[in-house]
């Protein structure tokens, strides 16, 4: 699972596909978890990407 900001969403999708060879599941980060940070920078994560 990867948490990422809008800037790094494509990189997150690519990483999930490369690592798991599966269709990614793309979700918005729930409001109660808004303090999570992007795994590629220090921005607030807006999306959660996981392997399907």
N, C-alpha and C positions, 0 to 999 in steps of 0.2 A: 504494500500500500504506500502511496506517495501523496503527500500534501503539497500543493503548489499554488502559486499566485497566477494571475492572468498572463503575465509575461512568460512564464515557464511551463504553461500547460502543454504545449506541443512537445517539449522535451520530456515531460512526465509521461505522456502517452507513448512516445517512442521507447522510453526506458522500460515501461511495463510490457510492451509487445516484445521487445528484444529479450527481456529476462524470462518471461513466462510463456511466450509464444501463444498467447491467448487474447481474445477480444477484451479490451479494457472496459471497465465499468466506471463511468464518469459521474460524480455527484457533487453538489454544492456542499460546502462545509456548514454544518448546523450552527445556528447563532450562538449556542452555548459553548462552542469550541472555537470561537473567533480569535482566540489568543494563540492558536497554532501558527507556526511560521512555515514559510515555503522552504522546501528541502534544498533549493538551489540558490537562495538569497535570504535576506533578512526581512522581506515583506511579509505581510499577513497572508496566510494561506486562504484561498477562496474555493479551492477544489480538492476533492479526494479522488484519487484514481487507483483502482485495484484491478486485479486480474479476474476475469469472468470464468 
